[in-house]
Amino acid sequence: MIPLSLAEIADITGGQLHDIPDPSLLVTGPVVFDSRQVEDGSLFAAFVGERVDGHDYAATAIAAGARAVLATRPVAVPAIVVPDVVTALGALAGAVVARIGTDVVALTGSAGKTSTKDLIAQVLQHHAPTVWTPGNLNNEIGLPITTLRATEETRHLVLEMGARGIGHIRYLTGLTPPRIGLVLNVGTAHIGEFGGREAIAQAKGELVEALPSEAEGGVAVLNADDPLVRAMSARTKARTVLFGEAEDADVRATDVRMTPQGCPSFTLHTPTGCSDVTLRLYGEHHVSNALGAAAVAHVLGMSAQEIATALSGAGTLSRWRMEVTERADGVTIVNDAYNANPESMRAALRALAAMGAAAQANGGRTWAVLGPMAELGDDALAEHDAVGRLAVRLNVSKLVAVGGREASWLQLGAYNEGSWGEESVLVSDAQAAVDLLRSELRPGDVVLVKASRSAGLERVAQALLEGEASDR
């Protein structure tokens, strides 16, 4: 964070100083909301959660080196008391961006946001100092926390923006106005809350509506292969740059193929030239993510060769997203358990099939350990059924459906597609899945673990890797 005095922070946030003997004292460390993450010079934001009240940890944060607490009431230690901590953080983030003049790149989409954000961050680091959203801290708390990590040296600020309703992205873009906005896709994630893909498109398109005009340097980076995203060009004053495999895309891929390990390889075309890319990520769906990242990098002045080199060296920064680990006994675990929706579930299954082709040729098997996809509303039964059927069509050796009603729909889809006998099984919970896999896995097997975050299936992957993991 750029150094700001406690007095300046109070002025920006409309707060009152309490128990602060020296208002000129500078906050030089990060803004955090977990007292265990406090560093010397931090500002501790005290949020009131469902189970924990951050105000109760105010003294702990000060003792650990925080300069003050951003709070909604006096806490008997140095504090800036504001009406609302979330609003105060947003104001502080906006002031920091305005002061340092960094280029803000914002991205959204129904699937692949975090993976694409990680790719953009790694590519842009080759160009200039870059700060980006850690993990998927993409809401009204995570976005300002990320922004406040920027310093006067930061040239690119890459912000992932999530939406759980109309108006959410509009609010986020109001905090830290982006110059470049990337929309990846419009899928079915949270469709139960939005009510339909058209409503999701309306919400995601708020990003391009917030961009400055073309004359002011605004650029909307849109997926040419998604009709709902392509149509957003009519909703923005910014210049439009298209990416995808469509022939009219400004940044596109040709000769897309998969390596024997299941990683995509393609020729990248940009207006400045073309160059070959081989990703270290698993699954063909990452081609679109990589093209989105490449389009952003192109807008910011990187050459095709520079972009291709950076993409080919980029890895996974965020945990539990196609995290591939090979055990000492030759079993490969693919932990993609952070979240799931129909699009990402299909992409993960296709990646498993590609990764398992070589394994199956040598007697290994592919296992899909799948749990429920949340927030699908009336589409839940059909979508789970379709995923179960796809696992069979992709010739996945074993389907393990984990959980209750939704898991039974997964298995039913597989059964109706022709997966009988021991090819698919329904188990009650994560521990039951672990017990089954421990008894049946053999060298050469590839295991995909995926479900919505609420299912907690990362415990399956972690249990299978305990004591014998070595990153692949």
Buried (B, 14 or more C-beta within 10 A) or exposed (E): BBEBBBBBBBBBBEBEBBBBEEBEBBBBBBBBBEBEBBEEBBBBBBBEEEEEEBBEBBBBBBEBEBBBBBBBEBBEBBBBBBEEBBBBBBBBBBBBBEEBEBBBBBBBBBBBBBBBBBBBBBBBBBBBBBBBBBBBBBBBBBBBBBBBBBBEEBBBBBBBBBBEEEEBBBBBBEBBBBBBBBBBBBBBBBBBBBEEBEBBBBBBBBBBBBBBEBEEBBBBBBBBBBEBBBEBBEBBBBBBBBBBBEEEBBBBBEEEEBBEBBBBBBBBBBEBEBBEBEBBBBBBBBBBBBBBBBBBBBBBEBBBBBBBBBBBEBEBBBEBBBBBBBBEEBBBBBBBBBBBBBBBBBBBBBBBBBBBBBBBEEEBBBBBBBBBBBBBBEBBBEBBBBBBBBBBEBEBBBBBBBBEEBBBBBBBBBBEBEBEEEBBBBBEBBEBBBEBBEEBBEBBBBBBBBBBBEBBBBBBBBBBBEEEBEEB
